[in-house]
Amino acid sequence: LVKVYVAEAAIAPGNNWLEQLVGALQEADMYVVLCSQLSVDRRWINIEVGAGLSRGKRIVPICHTDLNTSQLQRPLADYQAVDASDIEGLRRLYQIIAEGLGSSVPGTNFAELAAKVKEFEERHRKDKAAMMESVDAASTTSTTDLMLPQPRVLCVSSKQFEETVGKDLELIRRSFPDMVHHELSVTSAEVRRLLVDNQFDIVHVAAYICPVYGDIVFSNVDPKTKNDVSGNRDMLGPEQFAQLVKTSQAKLVVLANNETTPLVARLLPFTNVAFALEPMDLKALRDWIQEFYRLLATGRTLSDACRKAFAQYQTPMRLYPRLPSTRRFADAA
């Protein structure tokens, strides 16, 4: 049986992700590195590659979206890299893994697989473009200059992570002693009802979010595989959630777990978004939550509160301004 550890997919609210990551790095016999223009500059990617180098294990860089093998720099360029959407590259990848396992290459339609990868790359490219447009607009937009000293806050979670988000909600309540409206929802039906029937200033999400499609998952998932274990999957797609946020006229969505680009890109046409660019341990996340909402309660703007919270705790939470227009996602409007 082949065990596969995917660092991104293994991170969920409340997970001791660093301990899991170190354990996986110590046990791995092969390191497959997903390389894009953004990821190769991430410190965690380089730490993980360093672990493979120190153990003398095989490292396989896979280039995707906006980076190809000819653009790789050392040390990744020293390894047999492949392009994710190239048919021959995928064939080589299968051969490399088969050699490492001592098995034969399974029968695979590489043309069909390459087409699926290209579809993902195009979707990912558009999502990243929306985020870059948001960054570019930061110097001219006024949407993050809002002050929300007494916001109406909706916390979105799931039964599985209710204890974690319940503590988050308590931190928020302490920051706003005079706040009279705060809700916790743990099913898609509750979220739909609350966002349709009420106006919220802030929607705070602490639930498992699919890193590929951006779905918010409310039913129980396996902590390791992220497969549904409830037998009755309960979820909200990113487009539907974005429309609900728009309906509620929320000024900010806070995503209290690791990078969720597909969901962020769908939200940006309608609201500001704060989320983590890198994994955060639970204590660091709670420190940021407490300080960010405390600063809002003192009359700081969204941008000022986020900036000052970062200065104190150096957490990778970043504020993305609402896009100046919705033309990029006209189909979602």
C-alpha positions in Angstrom: 0.0 0.0 0.0 1.4 3.4 -1.0 0.8 6.2 1.5 0.6 9.7 0.1 0.8 12.8 2.3 -0.4 16.1 0.7 0.6 19.0 2.9 -2.0 21.4 1.6 -4.9 19.0 1.9 -3.9 17.8 5.3 -4.5 21.2 6.9 -7.8 22.0 8.6 -8.9 24.2 11.4 -7.5 23.0 14.7 -5.0 20.6 13.2 -1.5 20.3 14.6 -0.3 20.7 11.1 3.4 21.3 11.9 3.7 18.0 13.8 2.0 16.1 11.0 4.2 17.8 8.4 7.5 17.0 10.2 6.4 13.4 10.7 5.5 13.0 7.0 8.8 14.5 5.9 10.7 12.1 8.2 9.0 9.1 6.7 8.8 9.9 3.0 10.7 7.9 0.4 10.0 10.4 -2.4 9.2 14.1 -2.5 7.0 15.4 -5.3 7.1 19.2 -5.4 4.4 21.3 -7.1 6.1 24.3 -8.6 4.6 27.6 -9.7 5.9 31.1 -9.8 4.5 31.6 -6.4 5.2 28.3 -4.7 8.9 28.2 -5.4 9.4 31.3 -3.3 7.4 30.0 -0.4 9.6 29.3 2.6 7.7 26.1 3.4 8.4 24.6 0.0 12.1 25.2 0.4 12.1 23.7 3.9 10.3 20.6 2.6 12.7 20.3 -0.3 15.6 20.7 2.1 14.3 17.8 4.2 14.4 15.6 1.1 17.9 16.7 0.2 19.2 16.0 3.8 17.7 12.5 3.7 19.1 11.7 0.2 15.6 10.9 -1.1 14.3 11.4 -4.6 12.8 14.8 -5.4 10.5 15.2 -8.4 9.5 18.8 -9.3 6.2 19.2 -11.2 5.8 22.5 -12.9 2.3 23.9 -13.5 0.2 26.9 -14.5 2.8 29.7 -14.9 6.1 27.9 -14.6 7.7 25.3 -16.9 10.7 23.1 -16.5 13.0 25.4 -18.5 12.4 28.2 -15.9 13.3 26.2 -12.8 16.4 27.4 -10.9 18.7 25.5 -8.7 18.4 23.4 -6.7 15.1 22.3 -8.2 16.6 22.6 -11.7 19.1 19.8 -10.8 16.3 17.2 -10.7 14.3 15.5 -13.3 11.3 17.9 -13.5 8.2 17.4 -15.5 5.5 19.8 -16.9 2.1 18.8 -15.4 0.1 19.3 -18.5 2.5 17.7 -21.0 1.6 14.2 -22.1 5.2 13.0 -22.2 5.9 14.7 -18.9 3.1 12.8 -17.2 4.3 9.6 -18.7 7.8 10.2 -17.3 6.2 11.1 -13.9 4.4 7.7 -13.8 7.6 6.0 -14.8 9.6 7.7 -12.0 7.0 6.8 -9.4 6.8 3.2 -10.7 10.6 2.9 -10.5 10.5 4.1 -6.9 7.8 1.6 -6.0 9.3 -1.2 -7.9 6.1 -1.7 -9.9 5.0 -1.5 -13.5 3.4 1.6 -15.0 -0.4 1.3 -14.8 -2.5 1.7 -17.9 -3.4 5.3 -18.2 -4.9 7.6 -20.8 -2.2 10.3 -20.6 -3.9 12.5 -23.2 -7.1 12.6 -21.1 -5.1 13.2 -17.9 -3.2 16.1 -19.5 -6.4 17.7 -20.7 -7.8 17.6 -17.1 -4.6 19.2 -15.8 -4.8 21.9 -18.5 -8.4 22.6 -17.4 -7.2 23.0 -13.8 -4.3 25.2 -14.8 -6.6 27.6 -16.8 -9.0 27.8 -13.8 -6.1 28.4 -11.4 -4.6 31.0 -13.7 -7.9 33.0 -13.8 -8.2 32.8 -10.0 -4.6 34.1 -9.5 -5.3 36.9 -12.0 -8.3 38.0 -9.9 -6.1 38.1 -6.8 -3.4 40.0 -8.5 -6.0 42.5 -9.7 -7.0 42.9 -6.1 -3.4 43.5 -5.0 -3.0 46.1 -7.8 -6.1 47.9 -6.7 -5.0 48.2 -3.1 -3.4 51.6 -3.5 -6.5 53.2 -5.1 -9.5 51.4 -3.5 -11.4 52.8 -0.5 -13.2 49.5 0.3 -10.7 48.6 3.0 -10.9 52.1 4.6 -14.1 51.1 6.3 -14.4 51.3 10.1 -16.6 48.6 11.7 -16.5 49.2 15.5 -19.7 47.3 16.1 -20.0 44.8 13.3 -22.7 42.1 12.8 -20.6 38.9 12.6 -21.6 35.5 11.2 -19.2 32.6 12.0 -19.4 29.8 9.5 -18.2 26.4 10.6 -19.2 22.7 10.7 -20.1 20.3 13.5 -16.7 18.7 13.1 -14.9 22.0 13.9 -17.6 23.6 16.1 -15.4 23.5 19.2 -12.6 25.3 17.4 -14.7 28.0 15.9 -16.7 28.3 19.1 -13.5 29.5 20.7 -12.9 31.9 17.8 -16.4 33.3 18.3 -15.7 33.8 22.0 -12.6 35.8 21.1 -14.6 38.0 18.7 -17.3 38.5 21.4 -14.7 39.7 23.9 -13.4 42.2 21.4 -16.9 43.7 20.9 -18.5 43.7 24.4 -21.4 45.9 23.1 -22.0 43.8 20.0 -25.5 42.4 20.0 -25.6 40.3 16.9 -23.3 37.4 16.3 -24.3 34.0 14.9 -22.7 30.6 14.5 -23.9 28.4 11.7 -22.7 24.8 11.1 -24.8 23.6 8.1 -25.3 24.9 4.6 -29.0 25.4 5.2 -28.3 27.6 8.2 -25.8 29.7 6.2 -28.2 30.2 3.4 -31.0 31.2 5.8 -28.9 33.6 7.8 -27.3 35.3 4.8 -30.6 35.7 3.0 -32.6 37.0 6.0 -29.9 39.2 7.6 -27.3 41.7 6.8 -23.8 41.0 8.2 -20.7 43.2 8.1 -18.2 40.3 8.6 -18.5 36.6 7.7 -15.8 34.6 9.5 -15.3 31.1 8.0 -13.6 28.3 9.9 -14.5 25.1 8.1 -12.8 22.7 5.7 -12.6 24.3 2.3 -11.7 22.3 -0.8 -8.4 23.6 -2.1 -9.2 22.7 -5.7 -12.8 23.9 -6.2 -13.4 26.2 -3.2 -16.4 24.3 -1.7 -17.1 24.9 1.9 -17.7 21.5 3.5 -20.1 21.2 6.5 -20.3 17.4 6.7 -17.6 15.3 8.4 -14.4 14.6 6.5 -11.5 12.3 7.2 -8.8 14.4 8.8 -6.1 12.8 6.5 -7.8 12.0 3.2 -10.5 14.8 3.4 -12.9 12.3 1.9 -16.5 12.6 3.1 -17.3 10.2 5.9 -20.8 11.3 6.7 -22.6 9.5 3.8 -24.6 12.7 3.3 -22.3 15.4 1.9 -23.3 18.9 3.0 -21.5 21.7 1.2 -21.7 25.2 -0.4 -20.1 25.9 -3.8 -17.9 29.0 -4.0 -20.2 30.8 -6.5 -23.3 30.2 -4.4 -21.5 31.3 -1.2 -20.3 34.4 -3.0 -23.8 35.3 -4.1 -25.0 34.8 -0.5 -22.3 37.1 0.8 -23.3 39.7 -1.8 -26.9 39.4 -0.7 -26.0 40.0 3.0 -23.9 43.0 2.0 -20.9 41.8 4.0 -17.9 44.1 4.0 -15.4 41.4 4.8 -14.9 37.6 4.7 -12.3 36.2 7.0 -11.0 32.7 6.0 -9.4 31.2 9.1 -7.5 28.4 7.4 -4.8 28.0 4.8 -4.9 29.4 1.2 -8.1 28.8 -0.6 -7.6 30.5 -3.9 -10.7 29.3 -5.7 -13.0 30.6 -3.0 -11.1 33.9 -2.6 -11.3 34.6 -6.3 -15.1 34.1 -6.3 -15.6 36.4 -3.3 -13.4 39.3 -4.4 -16.0 40.8 -6.9 -18.3 41.3 -4.0 -16.3 41.8 -0.8 -12.9 42.2 0.9 -11.2 39.0 1.9 -8.7 38.3 4.6 -7.0 34.9 4.5 -3.8 33.0 5.3 -1.2 32.7 2.5 0.6 30.0 4.5 -0.3 27.4 7.1 -0.8 28.8 10.6 -0.8 27.0 13.9 -3.9 27.4 16.1 -2.3 29.7 18.7 -1.0 32.2 16.0 -4.3 32.2 14.3 -6.2 33.0 17.6 -3.7 35.7 18.5 -4.3 37.3 15.1 -8.1 36.9 15.5 -8.2 38.5 18.9 -5.9 41.4 17.9 -7.6 42.1 14.5 -11.1 42.3 16.0 -9.9 44.2 19.0 -8.4 46.8 16.7 -11.6 47.0 14.7 -13.5 47.6 18.0 -11.2 50.6 18.7 -12.2 52.3 15.4 -9.4 51.1 13.2 -10.1 50.6 9.5 -10.0 47.1 8.0 -6.6 47.8 6.4 -5.1 49.4 9.5 -6.4 46.6 11.8 -4.9 43.9 9.5 -1.6 45.7 9.1 -1.2 46.3 12.9 -2.2 42.7 13.7 0.4 41.5 11.3 3.1 43.8 12.8 2.5 42.3 16.2 2.3 38.6 15.4 3.9 38.3 11.9 1.2 35.9 10.8 0.6 35.4 7.1 -3.0 36.8 7.1 -3.4 39.2 4.2 -6.2 41.5 3.3 -7.4 41.5 -0.3 -9.6 44.5 -1.4 -12.8 43.9 -3.3 -12.3 44.1 -7.0 -13.1 47.5 -8.6 -15.5 45.7 -11.1 -17.2 42.4 -11.6 -16.4 42.1 -15.3 -13.9 39.3 -14.8 -16.6 37.1 -13.2 -19.6 38.3 -15.1 -20.9 34.8 -15.1 -21.0 34.8 -11.3 -22.8 38.1 -11.0 
